Amino acid sequence: MPRHNSDSSNEQKSHQLPSSMVAKEFGEVNVRNTGQELQILFTILMEPQGEEAEGWQTGVALDASASMKDFYGRKLEGKIPPDVSEEYEKKGWLESRIEEGRRVKSFQKAAYEDAIQRGYLRQSPNIVQPLAQQFIAYLAENLDAHGGTTVIYWACGFGSEIEVLGDFSEAECRTLDVIGPKSINFGNSTILAPAVKYFTERFVDAKRGMFIFITDGRVYDLEAVKQYTTQLAKDIASGKRHPVKFVLIGVGDQIDKSQLEELDDFNTDTDVDIWDYKIAKEMASLVQIFAEVVDENQIVAPIGTIYDSAGNVIKKYTDGLPAKVSISMPPQSQWFEIEVYGQRIRQSIVLPKV
C-alpha cells in the first residue's frame, strides 16, 4: 500500500504492522507518527464480495533463482563419518581432482544415495511445496473464474527465463510436485519483470487479476519492475485495461524485506495500488492476500465505533462502517478498539523499534 511522506521534518515513515501483530479481522494496519498525532489507516479483511468476486484470473509464480534452491529440498544436510568415507573410496565412489592447486575429493552419485539410505545425509526440507500448494488450491477454489490457477517458475536460467507448469485445480494441486524447474536450470540472477509481464499479457482481457510471487526478496531488476508498474497503473487508471493485484510472499530466514517494502510503497502517481507483500511465516490466514483488495465504498457493517487506548470515542459510523478506515489518535496511544456487532476488536499500534 503506497504511503506518502510529507516534507515535515518531524514526520516519521509510515509503518505497516507485521501480519503477526494484526488482529485477524483486519487486513493491513499502517501507522504514521507525525509527532503531533498517530495517523492510522487499516482495512477490514474479507474476500471479494458480489460483483468484485467475479471474473478473476489467478496465478502463482515460484522463484527459481539459485538462492532459492535449498528451499525446494535440494540441499543435502548431515555428515558422512570418516570410516564410511574410506569405505566409499575403496569402492571407487570418490573422485579425486586438482582445483586451484589443491587436491580435492568429491562423492559420486552412488555414495550420496548410499549415505542417504543409511541416514548420514538427508535432504533439506521443501518449504516451497506446501506453501505453493496452499496458495494454488485457495485461489483455484475460491477466486479463479475457471477454477484453475496458472503456475510458473521464474528467474530460471540466466535469471529471466520462465518455465510454465500449467493450470491446476484445487484437487490437482494436492499431488503437484514443486521441486524446482525441470527443463531449465535454477537461475543465476533474479529477474522479476518477465514473470509479471507473462501474467499481464496472457490475461490481458481478464476482468481482474490476482498473482502471487513466492520469493526470498532478492530482485535484480527492481527499477525495470517499477517502470512497468507505473505504466500498468496508468493504463488501469485510464481504463485501458482491467485491474490487477500482485502480492509478493517472502520465504526463508534471510528475506530481503527492503525490496518487498519498496514495491509495496511504490508511488505511481495514480490511485491504483498494484503491489502488496506478506511474510509467509507471519500469515495467520491466506485471506490476508486480499488485505489491499478492498472497495473504499464497501460497507461491512451498519454501524461502528472506534475508541483510543484512553477509552475516548475517536470516530463513530452511523451510516455504515467502510472496508477501509482512516483515523487520527494521540501520539501516546498504544492501541485502538473498534466496536461492531456488539463486540470489540483491539489492535495494538506500537511502532516497531528500528
C-alpha positions as CSV (number, residue, x, y, z in Angstrom):
1,M,0.0,0.0,0.0
2,P,1.7,3.3,-1.1
3,R,2.3,5.6,1.8
4,H,3.2,9.2,1.1
5,N,5.6,11.1,3.4
6,S,5.3,14.9,3.8
7,D,8.2,17.3,3.9
8,S,7.7,17.9,7.6
9,S,11.0,17.1,9.4
10,N,9.2,15.6,12.4
11,E,7.2,13.2,10.4
12,Q,8.4,9.6,10.6
13,K,8.0,7.0,8.0
14,S,4.7,5.1,7.9
15,H,5.0,1.5,9.2
16,Q,3.0,-1.4,8.0
17,L,2.5,-3.6,11.1
18,P,3.6,-7.2,10.6
19,S,0.8,-9.7,9.8
20,S,1.6,-11.5,13.1
21,M,0.6,-8.3,15.0
22,V,-2.6,-7.6,13.1
23,A,-5.9,-8.7,14.5
24,K,-7.5,-11.5,12.4
25,E,-10.4,-9.2,11.5
26,F,-8.1,-6.7,9.8
27,G,-6.2,-6.8,6.5
28,E,-3.5,-4.2,6.9
29,V,-2.7,-1.7,9.6
30,N,-0.4,1.2,8.7
31,V,0.8,3.7,11.4
32,R,2.5,7.0,10.9
33,N,3.7,9.2,13.7
34,T,3.7,12.9,12.7
35,G,4.9,14.0,16.1
36,Q,1.6,15.6,16.7
37,E,-0.6,12.6,16.2
38,L,-0.7,9.0,15.1
39,Q,-2.3,8.5,11.7
40,I,-3.8,5.1,11.3
41,L,-5.0,3.5,8.0
42,F,-6.5,0.0,8.2
43,T,-8.6,-2.3,6.2
44,I,-11.3,-4.9,7.2
45,L,-10.2,-8.3,6.0
46,M,-12.6,-10.1,3.7
47,E,-12.7,-12.0,0.4
48,P,-14.1,-10.0,-2.6
49,Q,-17.9,-9.9,-2.5
50,G,-20.6,-9.7,-5.1
51,E,-19.5,-8.3,-8.4
52,E,-16.0,-7.8,-7.0
53,A,-15.7,-11.6,-6.7
54,E,-16.3,-12.2,-10.5
55,G,-14.0,-12.5,-13.4
56,W,-10.7,-13.2,-11.7
57,Q,-7.8,-14.9,-13.3
58,T,-5.1,-16.1,-10.9
59,G,-1.5,-17.2,-10.9
60,V,1.3,-18.4,-8.6
61,A,4.9,-17.6,-9.7
62,L,7.7,-19.5,-7.9
63,D,11.2,-18.0,-7.6
64,A,13.6,-20.5,-9.2
65,S,16.8,-18.5,-8.7
66,A,19.9,-20.2,-7.2
67,S,19.3,-18.5,-3.8
68,M,16.0,-20.4,-3.5
69,K,17.3,-23.9,-4.4
70,D,17.7,-25.1,-0.9
71,F,14.1,-24.1,-0.1
72,Y,12.9,-26.7,-2.7
73,G,14.6,-29.5,-0.7
74,R,17.6,-29.7,-3.0
75,K,20.3,-29.4,-0.3
76,L,21.9,-32.4,1.4
77,E,22.4,-31.9,5.1
78,G,24.4,-34.0,7.5
79,K,27.9,-35.5,7.6
80,I,29.5,-38.8,6.3
81,P,31.8,-40.4,9.0
82,P,35.5,-40.8,8.1
83,D,35.3,-44.6,8.2
84,V,32.4,-44.6,5.8
85,S,34.3,-42.2,3.5
86,E,37.1,-44.7,3.5
87,E,34.6,-47.4,2.6
88,Y,33.4,-45.3,-0.4
89,E,36.9,-44.7,-1.5
90,K,37.7,-48.4,-1.6
91,K,34.6,-48.9,-3.7
92,G,35.7,-46.2,-6.1
93,W,32.8,-43.9,-5.2
94,L,35.2,-40.9,-4.6
95,E,36.7,-38.8,-7.3
96,S,40.0,-37.0,-6.8
97,R,41.0,-33.9,-8.8
98,I,43.1,-30.8,-8.6
99,E,41.3,-27.5,-8.0
100,E,43.3,-24.2,-7.7
101,G,46.5,-26.2,-6.9
102,R,44.8,-28.3,-4.3
103,R,43.7,-31.9,-4.4
104,V,40.0,-32.3,-3.5
105,K,37.8,-35.3,-3.3
106,S,34.1,-35.4,-4.3
107,F,31.5,-38.1,-3.8
108,Q,29.9,-39.9,-6.8
109,K,26.1,-40.3,-7.0
110,A,26.3,-43.9,-5.7
111,A,28.0,-42.6,-2.5
112,Y,25.3,-39.9,-1.9
113,E,22.5,-42.4,-2.5
114,D,24.0,-44.9,0.0
115,A,24.7,-42.1,2.6
116,I,21.0,-41.0,2.3
117,Q,19.8,-44.6,2.7
118,R,21.9,-45.2,5.7
119,G,20.8,-41.9,7.3
120,Y,24.1,-40.0,7.2
121,L,22.7,-37.4,4.8
122,R,19.2,-36.1,4.4
123,Q,17.5,-33.6,2.0
124,S,16.7,-30.1,3.3
125,P,13.0,-29.6,4.0
126,N,11.0,-28.4,1.0
127,I,9.3,-25.3,2.4
128,V,8.1,-24.1,-1.0
129,Q,5.9,-27.0,-2.0
130,P,3.3,-26.9,0.9
131,L,3.2,-23.1,0.6
132,A,2.6,-23.2,-3.1
133,Q,0.0,-25.9,-2.9
134,Q,-1.9,-23.9,-0.3
135,F,-2.0,-20.7,-2.5
136,I,-2.8,-22.6,-5.7
137,A,-5.6,-24.5,-4.0
138,Y,-7.0,-21.5,-2.3
139,L,-7.0,-19.3,-5.5
140,A,-8.4,-22.1,-7.7
141,E,-11.2,-23.0,-5.4
142,N,-12.2,-19.6,-4.1
143,L,-11.4,-17.0,-6.7
144,D,-10.4,-18.1,-10.2
145,A,-13.2,-17.8,-12.7
146,H,-12.3,-21.1,-14.4
147,G,-11.3,-23.0,-11.2
148,G,-7.7,-23.3,-12.3
149,T,-4.6,-21.3,-11.1
150,T,-1.7,-20.9,-13.5
151,V,1.7,-21.9,-12.0
152,I,5.1,-20.9,-13.3
153,Y,8.7,-20.9,-12.2
154,W,10.5,-17.6,-12.8
155,A,14.1,-16.4,-12.5
156,C,15.3,-19.6,-14.3
157,G,18.5,-20.0,-16.4
158,F,20.1,-16.6,-16.9
159,G,17.6,-15.2,-14.4
160,S,14.9,-14.0,-16.9
161,E,13.6,-17.4,-18.2
162,I,10.2,-18.9,-17.3
163,E,9.0,-22.5,-17.1
164,V,5.2,-22.9,-17.2
165,L,3.8,-25.8,-15.2
166,G,0.2,-25.3,-16.3
167,D,-3.2,-24.6,-14.8
168,F,-4.2,-26.6,-11.7
169,S,-7.5,-27.1,-9.9
170,E,-7.8,-27.3,-6.1
171,A,-7.8,-31.2,-6.4
172,E,-4.9,-31.4,-8.9
173,C,-2.5,-29.2,-6.9
174,R,-2.6,-31.7,-4.0
175,T,-0.4,-34.1,-5.9
176,L,1.7,-31.4,-7.7
177,D,5.5,-31.8,-7.1
178,V,7.1,-28.4,-6.5
179,I,10.8,-29.2,-6.5
180,G,12.1,-26.6,-9.0
181,P,12.2,-26.3,-12.8
182,K,12.6,-29.4,-14.8
183,S,13.7,-28.2,-18.3
184,I,15.8,-25.2,-17.2
185,N,18.4,-24.7,-14.5
186,F,18.0,-22.7,-11.4
187,G,18.7,-19.1,-12.3
188,N,22.0,-17.2,-11.7
189,S,20.1,-14.0,-11.3
190,T,16.6,-12.9,-10.1
191,I,14.7,-11.0,-12.8
192,L,11.1,-10.4,-11.9
193,A,9.7,-8.3,-14.8
194,P,9.3,-11.3,-17.3
195,A,7.1,-13.1,-14.8
196,V,5.0,-10.0,-14.2
197,K,4.6,-9.5,-18.0
198,Y,3.7,-13.1,-18.5
199,F,0.6,-12.8,-16.4
200,T,-0.4,-9.3,-17.6
201,E,0.0,-10.2,-21.2
202,R,-1.6,-13.7,-21.0
203,F,-4.6,-12.4,-19.1
204,V,-4.9,-9.0,-20.7
205,D,-8.7,-9.5,-21.2
206,A,-9.4,-10.8,-17.7
207,K,-11.8,-8.6,-15.7
208,R,-9.5,-8.9,-12.7
209,G,-6.1,-10.5,-11.9
210,M,-4.6,-11.8,-8.7
211,F,-1.0,-13.0,-9.0
212,I,1.2,-14.4,-6.2
213,F,5.0,-14.3,-6.4
214,I,6.8,-16.5,-3.9
215,T,10.4,-15.3,-3.3
216,D,13.2,-14.6,-0.9
217,G,13.0,-11.0,-1.9
218,R,16.2,-10.6,-3.8
219,V,15.3,-8.9,-7.1
220,Y,17.9,-7.6,-9.6
221,D,15.7,-5.6,-11.9
222,L,13.7,-3.5,-9.4
223,E,13.9,-0.3,-11.5
224,A,12.5,-2.1,-14.6
225,V,9.7,-3.5,-12.5
226,K,8.9,0.0,-11.2
227,Q,8.8,1.4,-14.7
228,Y,6.5,-1.3,-15.9
229,T,4.3,-1.0,-12.8
230,T,4.0,2.8,-13.4
231,Q,2.7,2.2,-16.9
232,L,0.5,-0.6,-15.8
233,A,-1.1,1.6,-13.1
234,K,-1.7,4.5,-15.6
235,D,-3.3,2.1,-18.1
236,I,-5.6,0.8,-15.3
237,A,-6.4,4.3,-14.1
238,S,-7.3,5.5,-17.6
239,G,-9.5,2.4,-18.3
240,K,-7.2,1.0,-20.9
241,R,-7.0,-2.3,-19.0
242,H,-8.6,-4.1,-16.1
243,P,-7.2,-4.1,-12.6
244,V,-4.5,-6.5,-11.3
245,K,-3.0,-7.2,-7.9
246,F,0.5,-8.6,-7.3
247,V,1.3,-10.0,-3.9
248,L,4.9,-10.9,-3.0
249,I,5.2,-13.7,-0.4
250,G,8.6,-13.7,1.4
251,V,10.0,-17.1,2.4
252,G,13.1,-18.2,4.3
253,D,15.0,-16.7,7.2
254,Q,17.0,-14.1,5.3
255,I,14.3,-12.3,3.4
256,D,15.3,-9.0,1.8
257,K,12.3,-7.1,3.2
258,S,13.7,-3.8,1.9
259,Q,12.8,-4.6,-1.7
260,L,9.4,-6.1,-0.8
261,E,8.6,-2.9,1.1
262,E,9.9,-0.7,-1.7
263,L,7.5,-2.2,-4.2
264,D,4.6,-2.2,-1.7
265,D,5.3,1.5,-1.0
266,F,5.9,2.4,-4.7
267,N,4.0,5.5,-5.8
268,T,2.8,5.5,-9.4
269,D,1.2,9.0,-9.1
270,T,-2.2,7.3,-9.6
271,D,-4.8,5.9,-7.1
272,V,-4.0,2.4,-8.4
273,D,-2.2,0.2,-5.9
274,I,-0.5,-2.7,-7.7
275,W,1.8,-4.3,-5.2
276,D,1.5,-5.8,-1.7
277,Y,3.7,-8.1,0.3
278,K,3.5,-10.6,3.1
279,I,5.9,-12.7,5.0
280,A,4.8,-16.4,4.8
281,K,5.5,-17.4,8.4
282,E,3.7,-14.3,9.7
283,M,0.4,-15.0,7.8
284,A,-2.4,-16.2,10.0
285,S,-4.7,-16.9,7.0
286,L,-4.5,-17.0,3.3
287,V,-7.3,-14.5,3.1
288,Q,-4.6,-11.9,4.0
289,I,-3.7,-11.7,0.3
290,F,-6.8,-9.6,0.0
291,A,-5.7,-7.1,2.6
292,E,-5.4,-4.3,0.0
293,V,-8.2,-5.6,-2.3
294,V,-10.9,-3.6,-0.8
295,D,-13.5,-1.2,-2.2
296,E,-13.4,2.0,-0.2
297,N,-17.1,2.4,-0.7
298,Q,-18.0,-1.1,0.5
299,I,-19.9,-1.1,3.8
300,V,-19.0,-4.0,6.0
301,A,-21.3,-3.2,9.0
302,P,-24.3,-0.9,9.5
303,I,-22.7,0.9,12.4
304,G,-19.3,1.0,14.2
305,T,-17.4,2.9,16.9
306,I,-13.7,3.4,17.3
307,Y,-12.0,4.1,20.7
308,D,-8.5,5.1,21.6
309,S,-6.5,3.4,24.4
310,A,-7.8,6.0,26.9
311,G,-11.4,4.9,26.1
312,N,-12.3,8.1,24.1
313,V,-14.5,7.8,21.1
314,I,-12.4,9.0,18.1
315,K,-14.8,8.1,15.3
316,K,-18.4,6.9,15.0
317,Y,-20.0,5.5,11.9
318,T,-23.8,5.7,12.0
319,D,-24.4,5.2,8.2
320,G,-22.2,2.2,7.7
321,L,-18.6,1.1,8.5
322,P,-16.4,1.1,5.4
323,A,-13.9,-1.6,4.5
324,K,-11.1,1.0,4.6
325,V,-10.8,3.3,7.6
326,S,-8.6,6.3,8.4
327,I,-8.3,7.7,11.9
328,S,-6.1,10.0,13.9
329,M,-5.1,9.4,17.5
330,P,-3.0,11.0,20.3
331,P,0.7,10.1,19.8
332,Q,0.9,8.3,23.2
333,S,-1.8,5.8,22.2
334,Q,-1.0,2.1,22.5
335,W,-3.9,0.6,20.7
336,F,-7.4,1.3,19.3
337,E,-10.6,-0.7,19.5
338,I,-13.4,-1.0,17.0
339,E,-16.9,-1.9,18.3
340,V,-19.0,-3.7,15.7
341,Y,-21.9,-6.1,16.1
342,G,-21.7,-5.8,19.9
343,Q,-18.1,-6.9,20.0
344,R,-14.8,-5.0,20.5
345,I,-11.7,-5.8,18.4
346,R,-8.5,-4.5,19.9
347,Q,-5.4,-3.6,17.7
348,S,-2.0,-2.7,19.1
349,I,-0.4,0.2,17.2
350,V,3.0,0.2,19.0
351,L,5.5,1.1,16.3
352,P,8.3,-1.4,15.6
353,K,11.7,-0.4,17.0
354,V,14.4,0.1,14.4
